[in-house]
Amino acid sequence: MAQQLVVSIGEALYENRQTPEQIEEELVEAGMERDEAQQLISKIQEELEHAKENAKAEDITYGLLWLFGGLLVTGITYSMASGGGSYVVTWGAIVYGLFRTIKGLAS
């Protein structure tokens, strides 16, 4: 029951369906002490911010890995084909890496 309450509060805050003040009022009306309600909401907000920061860092890290990996494979195959021959341009990895890096920086 308590875990379900925390999840529903987190979803409401994350999706901006309710303000922290609205949630606090609902919790107080349901019988929770105002101090406890404020502490609970504050803790959930901290956890949400932490999760967003982790997701942002992960997007940037993996985006850069895909981007530089794609550039590296392209560069190696290009240098191997310098005497004549074909090489691989890893467009998919490069574009995906750029997208994920920009997504991480923009969030």
Phi, psi and omega in degrees: 000311181295319179296320179296322178296314180298318180296315181294324176294315179300317179296317180298319179289316183295320183270005179056033178283328181221149175280160176303325180294320179296317179295319179301316180298318179297318180294319179295318178297331180278356175112001180275144176295145182301319179300314181296320180297317180296318179296318180298312180297319179298316180297317180296319178298319177298316180296320178297317178297318178298317180295321178294318179296319178297318179295321179297313180296322179294318178299316181294314182299306182291327176299315179293323177298314178296316181298307182289328175297315178297318178294322180295312179298318178298314180296318180295313181292328177293316180291328177289335181263011185297332179277002182118132181142188183253159178221168184251128171256113185274070183301318183301311181294320181293312181294317178298317179298317177297314180301311184291323178294314179295320177301316179294321180288327183281337184277000000 
